[in-house]
Amino acid sequence: MDTGQLPETAEATSVLMQLKQAQQLYGLARDKTPESRAKLAGSISKLLEMEVTPRESEMVADVLVELMRKAERDIRSALSEQLAVMDCVPLRLVLQLANDEIDIAHPVLKESRVLGDMDLMYIIKAKSPEYWRVIATRKQMGDRVIDMLADMGDYETSLRLVENKDIRLTEHACVTISDMAQEHEDLAMPLLRREDISPEVVSRIYQYVGEEIKQFIVQNYELDTQKIIETVDHTVLEFRDGRELAEYKPDDHMMKVAQTFKDKGKLDTKLMIATLRRGQFRSFVAQFSVFCGLDLKTTAQILMQSHGQGLAIACRAYDISKEDFVSMFLLTNQFRNHGRMVNTQEMSKAVSYFNRIDAAVALKIIGNSVVH
């Protein structure tokens, strides 16, 4: 360590001179004697608390990053606890600890405001469920982090999300976790106790939970019980009969639900693809029709085309990504081929057409068919 390049403020110099005189900054990190540990802890605390310039802050960060690489576990753990509650800390210090062993990473994953949504999403992708479960208990995280945690499909992560009263769950997270509750019914009750759960999600939960939870729903939600039962009936019938029907025409109830999603700003490609994956084909037709502003006849014609040009036009017109277009094309194969395997040539043609068509041209074509 070149102490000649260390911070120049009076307070910083004082602290770092103590370390230089001891000639043990990194040696202290490996020394297990109580005296050395106390001296190291005191020096670290002063370094973290003092006011320094941005240049000095980076120098201090260099020192502490190197320290963390060489320090014993209990020193890293103590440092994690200190940094977790501090706002003016270099991000790379916090990231170093957030990617450490889970018991060391825990404080910063749970508390540190230095970690932004992109940092958290990177950690979720890179680390194991232990890290997801801690992040799910944070008081502050954005919708994208919440959705990603729900999408991981981990029971304990989902349970901690629904028990976290400091955050507001997204509609996507509620729907995803309500689906998981089919296999883990103990997720249903804490989800139902949340204030941010929508009537639509309550209706979904009602269809598969036991009588005790159904009674809780009836007693605690100001919902039309008959309407809930009708929703359940429609959903169950769709799963049971949808694949056998020659037509995939949605009924009035499904159209109203799709319109409700749109009115609430919840009708997007994520919702529609999730509906397709669950096999709710008629609900998807309703959602796609409302999303594009097309009548049901035109929507059916688009989805039945084997070459996928109509679907490509609609997706380009409404700025649906290529990835989502491909997902929709594959998942709607049921409409075109009645369950037979996807024709690779048709798939190639559909993607090629999507790539070629201009968005403005696509919007103009759709505009001639939009319901006014």
N, C-alpha and C positions, 0 to 999 in steps of 0.2 A: 504493500500500500504506500503510495506516494503522498505523504501528508503535506508536501509542499503545494499540492493542488487542491487542498481541502478548503472549506468555507473560510471567508475572511472577516465576518462580523465578529465583534468582541465576544459575544456569548458562544458562538460556534467555535471560535478559536480556543476559548477556555476549555470547553468540553473535550475537543479533539486533542488538545495538548495533554490532558489527563491520560487519554488513551495512548498517545505517543510515548509519554514518559513511562507508562506501564509496559509498552512494547508488547501488548497482549490483546489487541482487539479481537483477532481471530483465535488467538491462544485461549483467551477467556471463554470463548464459545465452546471450547473443548474441555475446559477445566471444570471438574465437577465439585470443587471445594466450595462451601457456602460463601466464603469471602469473595472469591472470584465471581461467582454467580451474582452476588449482590452488587458488586462493582459494575459488572456488565449491564445488569438490569437498570441501574441508575443512569448509566451513560446513554443507553438506548432511549430511556424515557426523556432525558433532556434533549437528545437529538430530535426526537419526534415532536416535542412541544415547542421548541424555540422558533422564532420568526426569522426566516431566511429569505434570500432572494431566490428567484427561479433557478439561477445557475447553481447556487449553493444547495438548493433542494435536490437537484439532480446528482450532485456530488454525494450528498448524504444518502440518496437512494442507492448509488453505486456501492457505498460502504455496507449498507444494510442488506442488499441483495446478496453480496458475497458472504456476508455474515450468516444469512439464512441457509446458504448452501453448505456451510461448514458446521453450523451449530447443532447441538443435541436437540432431540425432539422436544424436551420440556421448554427450552429457550424459544424454539419456533412457535410452540403452542402459546407461550406467554406473549410473544410478539403479535401473534394473530389476534389475541384478545384485545391488545392495546390498539392495533390498527383498525379493528372492526368498528370502533366507536368514534374514529377520527375522520373528518371530512377532507382535510387538506393533506392528503397522502398521495404520493406518486402512484399512479395506477399499476405500474409494473411491480411494485412491492406487494400490492394486494393480490395481483394475479399470481405471483410466485407462491403466496400462501394458499390461495384458493385452489391451486392445483397440487397441493401437498397431500399427505395422507388425510383421510376424511376427518379424524379427530382434531387435526391441526387446522384444516380448512374450514371446519364448522363455523367458528365465530364470524369470519369474514363473509362466508356464503350467506349466512343468516342476517347479518346486521349491516355490513359495509355499504354505504351509499356511493362509494367510489365506483363500484361495479355497475355499469350500465346494462341495458337490455341486451346489446350485442355481445358483451362479455359473458353474461349469464347464458345466452343461447349457445355460445361456443363451448362453454363448460358442460352444458347439458349434452351436446353432441359428442363431446370427447370423453366424458367420464361415465362412471357406473351409476346405477340407481341410488346408491347411498348419497351421492351428491345431489341428485334430483330432489330427493326427499327433504333435504335441508333447504334447498332453494325454495321449495313449495311452502315453507313456513315464513318467508320474508314478508315484511310489512309493505315493501315497495317493489313492484315489478309491473311491467307493461303487459298489454293484452297479448302480444306475440309470445312472450315468455310463458304466460298462463296457458295459451293454446298449445304450445310445444310440450309443456309438462303433461297436459291432459292427453296429448297424442302419443306419449311414450307408452301408454297402456299399462303402467305399473300401479298395482293396487294401492300400495302404501303411499306413493306420491299423490295419487288421486284423493286418498283419504285425508292427507294433510292439506291439500288444496281446499277441499270442501269444509274443513274445520278451521281454515284460516279466515277469520272475520275481519282482518285488516285490508283485504283485497276485495275487488268486485269481479266475480267470475264472468267471463264472456258467455254469450249464448252458445258458441261452439264448444267451449269447455263443459258447460252444463249438459249439452246433448251427448257429448262423448262420454262423460262420466256416468250419465244416466244409462247409456248402453252397457257400460261395464257393470252397472248395478244389477243387470240381469243375472250375472254369475256371482256377484258379491252384494247380496241384498243389504248388508250392513253399511253400504255406501249411500243407500237411499235415504235413510232418516236424517243424517247430517246435511245432505243436499237439500232435503225438503225444509229443513229448519232455516235455510238461508233466505235473506230478504231479496236477493237478486235473482231468484229463480222465476222463470216465466210460466204462465198457465200452460203453454204448450209442452214444456218439459215435465210439469206435474202430470199432465195427461199421459205422457209417454211412460212415466214411472208407474202410474196407476195400473197399467195393463198387465204387469208381470209380478208385482210385489204381493206378499201375503196379506191376509185379511186384516191383521193388526195395523199394518202401514196404510192400507186402504182406508181404514177407519180414521187414522190420523189425518189423511188427506181430506176426507169429507168434513171432518170436524174443524180443521184449521185453515182451510182455504175457501174464500168466498167465490166458489165456482159453481156453475150449474152442474149438478151431479149427472143429470141426464145428458148434458153436453159432453162430459168426460166419457161417459159410457158409449156415446155415439162415436167419439173419437177413437176409443179402444176398438169398437166393432169395425170401423172403417180400416184401421191399421191392420188388425188381425186378418180381416178378409183379404186385404191387399197382399199380405205375405202368403196367405193360403192359396189364393186363386190367381194372383197376378201372372204367374208364369204359364198358366194354362189358357189364358184368354187370348183370342185372336186379335182383339182390339185392346189398346192400352189407354182408352179414353178415361180421364179422371172424372169423378163426380163433382157435384156442386160444393160439397164439403171440402174436398181437396183443393179446389180452386180458391175457396175462401181462405183456407189456411195459407196457401201460397201468397195471396194478396196481403194477408196480415204480416207475413214475413217481410214483404217488400215495403209495406207502410212503416214498419219498424226499422228499416234499413238493414235487415238481416238476410235478405235474399241475395246470396252471392255464389260464386262457383264452388267454394268450399262446402257450402250447405248442399248444393245440388249433387256434387260428386259423392258426398257422404250418403245422400238419399239413394243414389244408384247402387252404391256398394252394399247397402242393406237390402237391396232387391225390391225397393218400393218404386216400381217403374211408373205407375200411374201418378204418384205424387211428383215424380221427377218431371213428367210431361206437363203437369200443372205448373210447376215451378219454372220450367224453361219457357213455357208459353207466357207467363206473367213477366218473367225477366226480360224477354225480347219484345213484349207487347204484340205478340202474334196470336191469331185465333187458333183454336185447337186443330182444325183441319190442316192449316198450313204447317203447324208444329209437327203433326203426325207425318205429313208428307216429307218434311225435312229429315226426321229421324228414321224413316223407312228406306231412304235412299241408300243403296248398297255402296255407291261410290263416295258418299259422305260430303258431296259438294255443298249441299244446303246447310249442313251442320258447320262446315268450314266457313261459309259466308256469314252465318249468324255469329260465330265465335269471333271472326275478324271484325265484324261490325261493332260488337260490344266489348272489344278489347280483352277477350278471353285469351289467356296465354296458350302457346303451342302445347305445352305440357298438359294443361287442363283439357284442351281440345282432344288430344290423343286419348286421355283417360275417358272422356265422354264417348268418343267413338268406340273404344273397346268395350266399355260397359253397356252401351246400347246395342251391342251385337245381338242381344236377345230379341230386339225389335225386328231386326232385318233377317236373321238366320235361324230364329227359333231355337237357340241354344247350340247350334253347330259352331265349330271352331271358326275364329276370325280368318278371313281370306287375306293372306299376306299381300297379294297384289292389290286388292281393294284398299288395304291399309296404306300401302305405299302411294297409291293414287290420291287418297284423301289428304295425306300429309303434303304431297307435292302441290296439290291445289291450294291448301292453306298457305303454303309458303309463297305462292305466286300472286294470289289475289290481294289487291290494294285495299286497305281499310276503308278509305273514302268511298271506293266503288262498292264495297260490300254493304256499307251503311245505306247507300243510295238504293241498292237492290232491296234490302230489308225494308227501307222506308216505303216502298210501294206496296208492302204487305202488312204494315203495322196497323193494329186496331186503333181507330181514332174515336 
